[in-house]
Every structure is written in C-alpha cells, then in structure tokens.
Amino acid sequence: MDRYVKYLHNQVSELLTNYGPIGVMWFDGEWERTWNTQRGVPLYNLCRTLQPNVIVNNRVDVGRAGMAGMSDKGYAGDYGTPEQEVPATGLPGVDWESCITMNRNWGYNEADLNYKSTKELLHLLVDVVSKGGNLLLNIGPKADGTIPPMSVERMKGIGKWMKVNGEAIYGTEASPFKSVPWGRVTQKPTRGGTDLFLHVFDWPSDGRVTLSGLGNEVVGAQILGNAKKVVDKKVSGGIEIDCGKIEWDGNPVVLRLTIKGEPIVYEPPVVESEATIFVKDALVSINPGSKGLVTRYTTDGSTPTARSTAYSKPFKVSGSRVTVKAVNFHNGNAVSEVASLVLNKVTPLAPADKSSLRPGVTLETFVGEFDNTAEMLQARPSQPKMLTSFELGDLAKQENIGARFRGVLKVPSDEVYTFDLTSDDGSKLLIDGKVVVDHDGLHSPSSMKGQIALGRGMHVIEVLWFNRTGGTALDVLWNIPGEKATRISAEDLWHGE
C-alpha cells in the first residue's frame, strides 16, 4: 500500500503540474479498507499545495457517511457527494453534488436498458439545482470508448433544453421557497432585484401559474425561449402569471419572474433553542427566513399580534414550561402561520455517590463480526485494562473488534449537557445507565448528538463501540448551551468503586 500511495502521489502531481489550471480533482474508492484519513489528508494537502484553487471532493478522505455522501467536520474535502439520491431539503450553507446514473449501473452494462427518460433527467437536474447542489450525471461508455446510443439521445435532449433554459440553471442559487406545487424555483441576483425562474413540471391546461407567498413587486415576466407576452397580476397571497395557450413538449417550462429586491417569502419563522429542556433558563433564537419581514413573538403561549414584541436578538426564558410562538409580519400584516417551540424545565439527574476514585477509565475488548453493540456484548470480553480517556490506540488498526469503556464523569455544574458521539462503525453512550446517544449499527464515520440534564458531581459513563471493516473512528465531545463542544478529556474521567 505504501508503494501504491507513492505512485498515486506521483500521478496526482503530474496531473496538477503539466496541464495548466485544473478545476476539480474527483477521487473515489475511499470505501476500500486500505484507505484511511492518515492517507487522505496528505493527498488533499498535495492537491491544494500544487494548485491552491483546485476543488477536491470529500472522497479523498474517509469521512463520507455512506450514500448520504456528506462528511463530518475534521475530514478533508471541499464538498459532499451524495450518491443516487438528492437531499430532501438541500443542505444550506454546504457545497454538495449528487452523483446519479442514467440507468442502474455506473459502468457499461449491455443488459441494463432501464434508462431514465430525458424528462426524468431534466426534473432531476432542476430538483438538484433548486436545492443548491450540482448534478454529476454518470455515463457508462462501452469498452471501445463510444457512448451508448440511449445515453447520447438523452444528452442531446438535455442539451436542447439547456440551449433555451440554461440561464435558469447556470450561476443560479437555491430556491427561496420551501416548496411549490407545480415544480421548482431557482434564483439569480440582478442589479437592484432578483430573477426568479419558475420551472413548471406539469403545464396547466389554462396556462396560469400561481406563485404563492411572494411579497415583492414584480417588474417583469417572460417564458424563456418564447416571445409570447404573459400577464402577471397580484392575487390573494401571491402572484398569478397568465401565459395563455402554448405548445408543450412535456419537459419543464421555465418562466422568468423579475422582482424588486431580494425575495420576501411569506413562510413561518423558525424558533430554535440548543435544547428543548433546561435547568435554569433557555436561550431562544428566531430566524425570520426572508429579509424584509418583522417577526413578533410571545412566551406565554398566546398567538402573536402586531403589538407583540418584535424579535431582534436571542433571548432567555425561564419557568416550569414555556411556549414560544412567533409570526412573520410584512407592512404591518401577519403573513405566515404560527411557529412554536415548547421548552420544559427539568430536574437534573442526581450525581452518584462515588468514593476512592482514581483517574482514567477501564477498557474491555470484544472480538467478532458484530452488526450492533448488543451482539458485541454477547461475546466474551477481555480482561479490563486502564486508559486515561476514550482512545482506540491499537484498536484503530483492527477489524471485527469492539470495545466497552467504563468510568465516572466529573460534571462541573447543574446543566443540560449535549454529547456528540462520532464513530465508525456503531456506538452508544450511556450516563448512569441511561442511553443518551444511540449511534448503533454499521455506518461510515459520522456523528450523532444526545442531551441529558445532569447534576453537579460524579456520573457513571459508558461508551460502547465496534468496527467491522474499513476505517475506524471514535470521538466523544460535550458542551452546555452557549459553549463550544470540547473533547471529554482525561481530567474529566475517573474510575473506582
């Protein structure tokens, strides 16, 4: 493997040295058990050293969480690569690319004639772009390098559509609307305004398309590639565009709607807190969604009115049970449904009565092909040994192995604690016998969080972990609301009777 890595680095160096500026380096194969983050990070660094502007996908490292394709923080790679799927609501603030085949196979398969139609592929393209992603559409060439005729036919169909509607795809951003009933929306900023591109999947027989929940003034409307004049008018809660009768070939029809300013969308605000339980008080924040809206809220469970408090910054609430409600207003009128969040005050779990404690945790190991931690615990454990923290050590180099860490966690204050458990494969975290994070099962490196209210003092902590094959990972972080998560350190961990 070391010889291969040297060969690989030489090949990558040649590609990034002899052929001018390279836009993207797209790696694959990180699912092979011989690849790990110790090899992935140097390969990523090599690419960025030779060409600082090159974009490198996340499969250069081992952080990709299966078909979902996204990596947790700490792994190399500039963007995620979901495979054969499109994230349901997109991934705001994250760069990603859905990798999808035209039929079922990545490579050429003479027997695989189950091709998606041109219409399906166009819907797929629009869906991905409307959610802020890029589409990598796979073609499986034949052994002689030629492209199967069915693939050529579909690419020509996509190209024909793009010649007319490309401006609604290239350089656009994700839709400002959560959903529309007739298709998808993309957008592109203009000087002093925004072009909204309405991709209509199923053309209405009366030629009328309604965009609900838009608060902006419309200054123009047009069917791309069609000189036919269209008429837009305000209707209750939105804009109606009357296109009359047009010839429809079954593929998406795109309308350009030019508006003043950034989109103002009449959707409910999002009320958030780091935890839905609290010990002393809870910090609440509200995201209005669109600029230009005023969010008004209450904390007594009543419906907000135009006289309710206007949200400006995060605020604290207290009491035994608090219901925060929020509504968006525009020009003094309520324009959204009510959003709410219920927060409950809880009594923290009492600390354990522990004495004669010594620093560190105990580790027992298990050998076997486990699919979950329950199977692991049925195997015979090794004799316990002492460690300073939750560290895999030599276990990180082994396959078909499991571990049980047990100790006592020193909790500094009465508070709600969030535990963040990263593992490859499965893991569980228990406090005083209660499961706080259940990240069990077979999966690539990924993290999962859980919360529990703990009283100041000593609490029994147990971490279960196993690995079948491939890379390994285990990390345990914790934090209280408003503070950054940190790794549970040796100073926090004890053991004894």
Secondary structure, 3 states (H helix, E strand, C coil): CHHHHHHHHHHHHHHHHHCCCCCEECCCCCCCCCCCHHHHHHHHHHHHHHCCCCEEEHHHCCCECHHHCCECCCCCCCEECCECCCCCCCCCCCCEEEEEECCCCCCCCCCCCCCCCHHHHHHHHHHHHHCCCEEEEECCCCCCCCCCHHHHHHHHHHHHHHHHHHHHCCCCECCCCCCECCEEEEEEEECCEEEEEEEECCCCCCCEEEEECECCCEEEEEECCCCCCCEEEEECCEEEEECCCCCCCCCCEEEEEEEECCCCECCCCEEEECCCEECCCEEEEEECCCCCCEEEEECECCCCCCCCEECCCCEEECCCEEEEEEEEEECCEECCCCEEEEEEECCCECCECCCCCEECEEEEEEECCCCCHHHHHCCCCCCCEEECCCCCHHHHHCCCEEEEEEEEEEECCCEEEEEEEEEECCEEEEECCEEEEEECCCCCCEEEEEEEEECCEEEEEEEEEEECCCCCEEEEEEECCCCCCEECCHHHEEECC
